[in-house]
Amino acid sequence: VLIQQGRFDEAERYSRDAIANFRLTGNRLYEASALSRLSTVLSHQGRLDEAEETQQLALAMRSELGSDVGRMSSFVNLAALAAERGNLTRARQYAEQGHDIAIDIEDRLGIAMSLAAIADADRRLGAAAAAVEGFSAAAAIYADLGDMAGEFAALRGVARSRLAAGDPDGARAVADELLAIAVERNRRHDEARALALLGDIQAAGRRPDDAIESYGRARAIAAELDDRGLEAEAVEGLARAYLEFAQPVDAEPLVMRLAELRPASADAARLAAQLAFLEGDVVRAVAEMERAREGAGETWSQEDAARLAQYRNMGSDPGKLMK
């Protein structure tokens, strides 16, 4: 519950208490589960090295104990960590390992989780059509299992993948349906996530005013729920929309807040670089873009490289910035 609400410091405390107690009572399987959950908390805090080390420890313990379900879960979690670092090929490999185990033990929930993780890597690697197929398959399994949270997340993946595949109308149809369902069922977290998704689609369609409205509504719900995870998603979208709209004054507090919420995020560094450039601080823009490159992994694009080169070029000849 604390993880879902974005209260990661408290979640870490409870996780470490659980680990200590399970270790004291000698329940190593539960200790491994608590370690895995701690890894999730650490990743949300941006402490990715510690998160990976903790998850690897959980995986080793689960392997020693012969827990196939546990191993499958650890591989899916390692896939998410690798994706967070931009190591998308490795993320897909971890997800495939989890999927193989889930197939072997006929764990349908594990199959859905691993399919979604594979699809997420595919989407980020540019294989949008494969991602649509993978997320759709995961959503169908979640629906059959009655797992509304899993189905909702997978359908969000379908929408993002359709958008990446050049099908904004298909993406919008899914987003509108998710928003309607969330409002009807009074699921406020899902409503905020659907609004953030809608903002992404509107921003991609060059409708910054509509995107700003959607992100703003998502952020208001995040504040109402005191959910830092939701807040980060909405703040990132708002900051990007304002920067694309060339409104650095409105973007600045959002970029600063995002840096607090997601200190290890390459996307946060990209936005900080864009803000610095619009403010005329080319030296800081270069530094932030270089920081983004360090954490981006395979998500570093030709567009990113061109932007960094532009910033460096401006920095070497300040007169160009004045022009």
DAHUHU-V592898 format. One line per field, one symbol per residue. ss: DSSP state (a for helix, b for strand, c for the rest). A space follows every 10 residues. Layout:
BEGIN
ss->???
END
This chain:
BEGIN
ss->cccccccaaa aaaaaaaaaa aaaaaccaaa aaaaaaaaaa aaaacccaaa aaaaaaaaaa aaaaaccaaa aaaaaaaaaa aaaacccaaa aaaaaaaaaa aaaacccaaa aaaaaaaaaa aaaaaccaaa aaaaaaaaaa aaaaaccaaa aaaaaaaaaa aaaacccaaa aaaaaaaaaa aaaacccaaa aaaaaaaaaa aaaacccaaa aaaaaaaaaa aaaaaccaaa aaaaaaaaaa aaaacccaaa aaaaaaaaaa accccaaaaa aaaaaaaacc caaaaaaaaa aaaaaaaaac caaaaaaaaa aaaaaacaaa aac
END
